[in-house]
Amino acid sequence: MLMTGQPAGEGGAGSMLVSLVPLLLIFVIFYLLLIRPQQKKQKEHQKLLTALKRGDRVVTNSGMFGVIASINDDKNIVVLRVGDDVKLEFLKSSIAGKVE
């Protein structure tokens, strides 16, 4: 009988570490390709929302264009003027971006 010092079927600590490397590599790739860009996009959108002011021309997530008539930060509401006498209320977070 041959004695190696390790019971049969047990790979030891080295093989356990080697088996974790692909899992860690997948997590790093997932973070770099999906999570990090989404976080950057959210930060940029939040920066845009805080910089909004009266008179800015914006577009909403639904595709409606308008000029900001007023902003109520307490209620998180933006009033957009979309026509001569037409004003609509939107959630501030539904503003997709500024239109130059």
C-alpha positions as a Python dict, from the first residue, in 0.01 Angstrom:
ca = {
    (1, 'M'): (0, 0, 0),
    (2, 'L'): (125, 348, -95),
    (3, 'M'): (98, 624, 171),
    (4, 'T'): (113, 984, 47),
    (5, 'G'): (17, 1173, 363),
    (6, 'Q'): (-320, 1290, 228),
    (7, 'P'): (-641, 1093, 232),
    (8, 'A'): (-768, 981, -107),
    (9, 'G'): (-992, 1238, -281),
    (10, 'E'): (-868, 1541, -87),
    (11, 'G'): (-677, 1794, -298),
    (12, 'G'): (-547, 2016, -20),
    (13, 'A'): (-547, 2393, 20),
    (14, 'G'): (-363, 2461, -304),
    (15, 'S'): (-623, 2304, -529),
    (16, 'M'): (-902, 2484, -340),
    (17, 'L'): (-735, 2817, -412),
    (18, 'V'): (-691, 2726, -778),
    (19, 'S'): (-1062, 2642, -803),
    (20, 'L'): (-1157, 2988, -664),
    (21, 'V'): (-949, 3180, -920),
    (22, 'P'): (-1199, 3140, -1210),
    (23, 'L'): (-1486, 3246, -981),
    (24, 'L'): (-1298, 3558, -873),
    (25, 'L'): (-1204, 3633, -1233),
    (26, 'I'): (-1571, 3611, -1339),
    (27, 'F'): (-1669, 3850, -1058),
    (28, 'V'): (-1401, 4104, -1159),
    (29, 'I'): (-1511, 4093, -1524),
    (30, 'F'): (-1878, 4127, -1420),
    (31, 'Y'): (-1790, 4430, -1207),
    (32, 'L'): (-1584, 4602, -1477),
    (33, 'L'): (-1830, 4542, -1761),
    (34, 'L'): (-2168, 4585, -1588),
    (35, 'I'): (-2165, 4733, -1239),
    (36, 'R'): (-1905, 5010, -1273),
    (37, 'P'): (-2042, 5168, -1594),
    (38, 'Q'): (-2394, 5167, -1447),
    (39, 'Q'): (-2272, 5343, -1132),
    (40, 'K'): (-2095, 5606, -1343),
    (41, 'K'): (-2411, 5663, -1546),
    (42, 'Q'): (-2619, 5704, -1229),
    (43, 'K'): (-2371, 5956, -1086),
    (44, 'E'): (-2376, 6158, -1410),
    (45, 'H'): (-2759, 6158, -1416),
    (46, 'Q'): (-2774, 6272, -1052),
    (47, 'K'): (-2524, 6549, -1130),
    (48, 'L'): (-2745, 6657, -1423),
    (49, 'L'): (-3056, 6666, -1203),
    (50, 'T'): (-2891, 6880, -937),
    (51, 'A'): (-2766, 7126, -1201),
    (52, 'L'): (-3112, 7187, -1354),
    (53, 'K'): (-3241, 7542, -1336),
    (54, 'R'): (-3535, 7744, -1457),
    (55, 'G'): (-3523, 7809, -1832),
    (56, 'D'): (-3329, 7493, -1924),
    (57, 'R'): (-3464, 7303, -2226),
    (58, 'V'): (-3490, 6934, -2138),
    (59, 'V'): (-3627, 6604, -2264),
    (60, 'T'): (-3807, 6353, -2043),
    (61, 'N'): (-3769, 5975, -2042),
    (62, 'S'): (-4094, 5955, -2240),
    (63, 'G'): (-3950, 6179, -2513),
    (64, 'M'): (-4138, 6499, -2431),
    (65, 'F'): (-3948, 6824, -2480),
    (66, 'G'): (-4005, 7129, -2267),
    (67, 'V'): (-3858, 7426, -2086),
    (68, 'I'): (-3835, 7419, -1709),
    (69, 'A'): (-4086, 7667, -1564),
    (70, 'S'): (-4022, 7581, -1199),
    (71, 'I'): (-3853, 7325, -976),
    (72, 'N'): (-3977, 7205, -637),
    (73, 'D'): (-3686, 7019, -475),
    (74, 'D'): (-3886, 6933, -163),
    (75, 'K'): (-4147, 6737, -360),
    (76, 'N'): (-3902, 6632, -635),
    (77, 'I'): (-4126, 6789, -903),
    (78, 'V'): (-4036, 6982, -1217),
    (79, 'V'): (-4293, 7188, -1407),
    (80, 'L'): (-4226, 7193, -1781),
    (81, 'R'): (-4370, 7443, -2025),
    (82, 'V'): (-4442, 7243, -2341),
    (83, 'G'): (-4656, 7499, -2524),
    (84, 'D'): (-4765, 7862, -2501),
    (85, 'D'): (-5013, 7802, -2220),
    (86, 'V'): (-4940, 7436, -2143),
    (87, 'K'): (-4750, 7337, -1829),
    (88, 'L'): (-4703, 6979, -1711),
    (89, 'E'): (-4564, 6840, -1386),
    (90, 'F'): (-4304, 6564, -1394),
    (91, 'L'): (-4094, 6386, -1138),
    (92, 'K'): (-3749, 6536, -1139),
    (93, 'S'): (-3598, 6190, -1189),
    (94, 'S'): (-3791, 6149, -1517),
    (95, 'I'): (-3574, 6415, -1684),
    (96, 'A'): (-3347, 6229, -1927),
    (97, 'G'): (-3120, 6515, -2025),
    (98, 'K'): (-3068, 6871, -2137),
    (99, 'V'): (-3124, 6974, -2496),
    (100, 'E'): (-2887, 7233, -2636),
}
